[in-house]
Amino acid sequence: MFPALPGLVGLIGALFATPLSMQFMAQIFWHDVKGRWATDKSWSYRLHVYWALLVFVTGCFFTVGGTYGAVMDLIKATGSSPWTCADNSNSV
């Protein structure tokens, strides 16, 4: 019925689910521990900071890759670019 609907759901998921579930948690952690980098030299603290950095970078990769894949899926499903002024409603 709507061939572009799965691509649209994938695009929404790539743009919102990954940043809110991965990147936001790393940013919350950094906000909670800001200012401790110069004073806390323990290995567990540093490991947590680096882990949060890895989670944030992985979230960026998933967001960009998922968005690219969802846009390519939308283009393939509609047969044309989804952001043009052409009629891509398939109602004609």
C-alpha positions in Angstrom: 0.0 0.0 0.0 2.7 2.5 1.0 6.0 1.3 -0.4 8.0 4.1 1.3 6.6 3.5 4.8 9.3 1.1 6.0 12.0 3.4 4.7 10.4 6.3 6.5 10.2 4.3 9.7 13.9 3.5 9.3 14.8 7.1 8.7 12.9 8.2 11.8 14.6 5.4 13.8 18.1 6.4 12.6 17.6 10.1 13.3 16.0 9.8 16.7 16.4 6.3 18.3 20.2 6.0 18.1 21.0 9.5 19.4 18.5 9.3 22.2 19.5 5.8 23.3 23.3 5.9 22.9 24.7 9.4 22.5 22.4 11.0 25.1 23.6 8.6 27.8 27.3 9.4 27.1 26.5 13.1 27.3 24.7 12.7 30.6 27.7 10.8 32.0 30.1 13.6 30.8 27.8 16.2 32.4 27.7 14.3 35.7 31.5 14.0 35.9 32.7 17.3 34.4 35.6 18.8 36.3 36.9 15.5 37.7 39.3 14.8 34.8 42.1 16.9 36.4 41.6 15.6 39.9 40.6 11.9 39.6 43.4 9.8 38.2 41.9 6.4 38.9 41.9 3.8 36.2 38.2 3.0 36.6 37.2 6.6 36.2 39.3 7.0 33.1 37.9 3.7 31.7 34.4 5.0 32.2 35.2 8.2 30.4 36.8 6.3 27.5 33.9 3.9 27.4 31.5 6.8 27.1 33.6 8.3 24.3 33.4 4.9 22.5 29.6 4.8 22.9 29.2 8.3 21.6 31.4 7.7 18.6 29.6 4.4 17.8 26.3 6.3 18.1 27.5 8.9 15.6 28.5 6.1 13.2 25.1 4.4 13.6 23.2 7.6 13.1 25.1 8.6 9.9 25.1 5.1 8.5 21.5 4.4 9.4 20.4 7.8 7.9 22.3 7.1 4.7 20.8 3.6 4.4 17.3 4.8 5.1 17.5 7.6 2.5 18.9 5.1 -0.1 16.0 2.7 0.8 13.5 5.6 0.3 15.0 6.4 -3.1 14.8 2.8 -4.1 11.3 2.3 -2.9 9.8 5.4 -4.6 11.9 5.2 -7.8 12.8 8.8 -7.6 14.4 11.2 -5.1 12.0 11.7 -2.2 12.8 15.4 -1.8 11.9 16.7 -5.2 8.9 18.6 -6.4 7.9 15.8 -8.7 4.8 13.8 -8.0 6.0 10.7 -6.2 2.7 9.8 -4.6 2.1 6.9 -7.1 -1.5 7.9 -7.3 -1.5 8.5 -11.1 
